[in-house]
Amino acid sequence: MGTDLDTVAAWSKANARPVLLGEFGAFDKSGTPVADRARYTATVRRDAEAHGFSWASWQFDSDFIVFDIDHDRWVEPIRHALTGAP
């Protein structure tokens, strides 16, 4: 991902245009362990921020869950991945 973002960052700088990396996430119903989904999410967030890009997570609740509305609680590994909190 880094090389692709380097290319986008170069274009952004050359054209004086900001970049929003919009709506990324990991599908929670895929069967992929939450630790792997959190690692992916953290990697995308860190790479976007390292390039000076704004970003947006895909969903708050539903299929790319950050907050479990049914249980009134955060999915902590994903929340930490998005916020950079330990």
C-alpha positions in Angstrom: 0.0 0.0 0.0 2.9 2.4 0.8 4.0 2.7 -2.8 0.5 3.5 -4.1 0.1 6.1 -1.4 3.4 7.6 -2.3 2.2 8.1 -5.8 -1.1 9.7 -4.6 0.9 11.9 -2.2 3.1 13.1 -5.0 0.1 13.9 -7.2 -1.5 15.7 -4.2 1.5 17.9 -3.7 2.0 18.6 -7.4 -1.6 19.6 -7.8 -2.1 21.3 -4.4 -5.1 19.0 -3.7 -5.9 17.3 -0.4 -6.6 13.6 -0.2 -9.3 11.9 1.7 -8.8 8.1 2.0 -12.5 7.3 2.3 -14.3 4.4 3.8 -11.9 1.6 4.5 -12.5 -1.3 6.9 -12.5 -5.0 7.3 -15.7 -7.0 7.0 -16.4 -8.5 10.4 -18.6 -11.3 9.1 -15.8 -12.7 6.9 -14.6 -15.0 9.6 -11.3 -13.2 9.8 -10.1 -12.9 13.4 -10.6 -9.5 15.0 -6.9 -9.2 15.7 -6.2 -9.5 11.9 -8.9 -7.0 11.0 -7.6 -4.6 13.6 -4.0 -4.9 12.3 -5.2 -4.2 8.8 -7.3 -1.2 10.0 -4.4 0.2 12.0 -2.0 -0.2 9.0 -4.3 1.7 6.7 -4.9 4.5 9.2 -1.2 4.9 10.0 -0.2 4.9 6.3 -2.9 7.5 5.5 -1.8 9.7 8.4 1.9 9.3 7.5 1.1 10.7 4.0 -0.9 13.5 5.5 -4.2 12.2 4.2 -7.6 12.5 6.0 -9.4 9.2 6.3 -12.8 7.8 7.1 -13.8 4.4 8.5 -16.4 2.5 6.5 -19.1 2.0 9.1 -19.8 2.7 12.7 -22.1 -0.4 13.2 -23.2 -3.2 10.9 -20.8 -5.2 8.7 -17.6 -3.2 9.4 -18.4 -2.8 13.0 -16.6 -0.3 15.3 -19.4 0.0 17.8 -21.7 -2.9 18.7 -25.1 -1.1 19.1 -26.9 -4.4 20.1 -24.5 -4.7 23.1 -23.8 -1.0 23.7 -20.1 -1.4 23.5 -17.0 -0.6 21.4 -15.2 -3.3 19.5 -12.1 -2.4 21.3 -9.4 -3.8 18.9 -11.0 -1.9 16.0 -11.5 1.3 18.1 -7.9 1.2 19.2 -6.8 0.6 15.5 -8.7 3.7 14.4 -7.6 6.0 17.3 -4.1 4.7 17.8 -4.9 4.2 21.5 -2.9 1.4 23.2 
